[in-house]
């Protein structure tokens, strides 16, 4: 399995986020000894907050724009998390069903190592907006960080159920299947789906080739076992 061959190598897991009008969250990559490896246990996803300058806002949101996402996003990007959190909580008081505010609060809480509360905030966001794919992907990242691997897998699958073309949910699943389940066929399938939409990712392409070689070896072993059984 690729991931366990190079535990010290950091390969991040994209949390590519898409809202009504934006897509955000890109991650870093690295290799080991000339190969593509993954080590999710050490990764923290850098993020671009789910702030929206051109997202359609409700009339009430416009009225309460004194607590604007533009300002909150800048605070988050500058890592001024206490101030960002205070403004997000103020916005939530004014707009308790603002899924975007809850999701951003989840980001802040995760960045300040309060993963249980981050999970709660992100679950609140998706309870308000069941089609908020971005929040599901962030929730999956938080669950992964908490060691809730099966739940992280299921939440990423939920994101794909909502948007089958959501590239980085496929990428996340490829990593989870490779790192935690040693399931090369599924890892290969989801990484292929990712690359259908993100064709310029050279590292992912190299990783796919490695998975392909492993898959071929598995098939050859299965054929050899089948022949051996016939000869017995």
N, C-alpha and C positions, 0 to 999 in steps of 0.2 A: 504494500500500500504506500502510495507516494508520500502521504503526510507523515507517517511514522518513520520514514527513512531519514528525515532531516528535521527533528523537532525544534532545533534552534533557529530555523529559518522562519522569517515572518512573511506570510503571504496573506494579505487582507482579503476579507470577504466583503464584496461590494454591498453597500446598502443603498442602492440606487433608488431614489425616491421620486415619485411623480404625483403631483396634485392636479387640481383642475387646470392650472396653467403652467406649472413648472415641473422640471425634473431636476433632482439634486442628488448629492452624495456620491462622491467618487472615492476610490481607495488606492492604497499603495501596493506595489508588488516587489518581490525580490526572489532570487533563486539561490541554489546551493550546489556547488561543485558542477556548475554548468547545466543543471537540470532545473525543472520547475517543481517546486515543493510548496506545501501548505502547512501552516502551523497556526490554526485559529486561536488556540488557547492564549496567545500573547497579544492578540490584535485588539485595538480599539479603533472603531471607525471614525475617521475625521468626517466632519459633516458640514453641509451648508444648511442652515436652518430652513424650516418649511415656511419661511416668510414669503409674502406674496405682494408684489407691487401691482400686478395686473390681474389678480384673481377676482372673479366677480364676488362682490360683497353684498350682503343683505342690507336693506335700509337701516336696520338697527346697528349693524356693524359700522356703517358710514357715520351714523350719529355719534357712536362711541369711539371714533377714530383717534381720539386723544391718546388712547393706548394702542398705537398702530403697530402693525407687523413690521413695517419698514424700520422703525426705531428698535423694536425688539430684536429683529434680525441682526442689526449692526452690533448691538450689545452682545449677542451670542457669538458672532464672528470674532469679536474682540475678547471673547472669553470672560466677559463681565457678567458672570452667571448669577450672582446674587441680585443685581439690578434687573437682569432679564427675568429672573424668576418672579421678582416682586411685581413687575409690570404684567407678566403673564397671569399671575394670580388675580391682579386687579381686573384684567380683561375678562377672566373667567367669572368673577363676581358680577360684572356687567352683562356678560353673555355666557351663561352656564352651559349652553349647548353648542358652543363654538369648538368643533372638533379640531380645527387647526391649532387653536390655543392649547388644548389638552395635549395634542401631539408634540408641539414645541416644548411644553412643560416636561413631557416625557424625555425629550432630548436633553434638556438642562439637568434633570434629575439623574439621568444616566451618566452625563459628563461629570457630575459631582459625586459619583459613586453611591448613589442611592437607588440601587437597581430595583428593589421591591416597590418603591414608590413610582419609579419610572414605568415599571410594568403596569401598575394601577392606572397611571395617567394615560398610557397608550391604549390600554383596554377600554378606558372611558372614551377615547377618541373613536375607536372602531365601533363602540356601542352606539355612538351618536350617528356615525356615518359608516355603515357596514360595507361601503365600497371604497373606503379610503385606503388604497393599496399602499401608499407611502407609510402609513401608520402601521400596517401589518408587517412591512419589511423591518421597520425600526423595532417593533415588538419582538420579531424573531431574533434580531441581534441581541436584544436585552435578555431574552430567554436563553440564548446560547451562552451569554456571559455568565448567567446564573447556573449553568450546567444542566439546564432543562432541554436536553438535546432533542428528545422526541417531540416536545411541544414546539421547539423552534422549527423542526422539520414540518410539522403540521401547519404552522402559521405561514411558512413560506409557500406551502401547497395551496393554502387559502388565497394568498396573493395571486397565484397563477390561475386559480379557479375564476377569480374576478377578471384578470387580464392575462390570457394565455401567452401574450407576446412580451410580457414584462421580463426583460432580459436578465436583470440581475437577481431576480428571484430564482431563475433557473441556475444562475451562477452559484448562488448560495446553496441551493440543493446539491449541486455537483460537489461542492466542498464537503457538505455534511455527509453525503453518501460515501465519498472517498475516505474522509478522515475518521468518521465514527462507525460506519457500517461496512466498510470494505466491500462495497457493492460497485464494482467497476462498470458493469453494464448501465446502471442507472446514473452513475457519475458521468459516463460518456454521453448518455442521452441528453442530460440537462446541460452539460457544457456545450454540446452541439447546438442546442436550442439557443443558448446564450450567444454563440458566435454567429448564428443566423442574423442577429440584429446588431452585433458589435463586431464587425469583421476586421477592425484594425487593432485588435488586442493581440499582439504578438506572443505575449507570455501565455495567455490562455490557449492560443493556437498550439504552442509547444507542449503545453500540458495535455491538450487533447490528443496529440500524437503519441505521447507516453501512455495515456490511457488506452489508445487504440492498440499499441503494441502489447500491453498487458491483456487486453481483451482477446487478441489473437492467440496469445500463449494459452489462455484459459481454454479457448476453443480447441487448440491443438491437443491439450491434455485430455479434454473430454473425448476427442476422437481416438486418442491412443487408448484410453480406458475402455472405450466401446470395442475396439479391435481386440484388446486383451481379453475381455469378457467372452467374445466369440470364440477365441482360441482355447479357452478353458474347457 
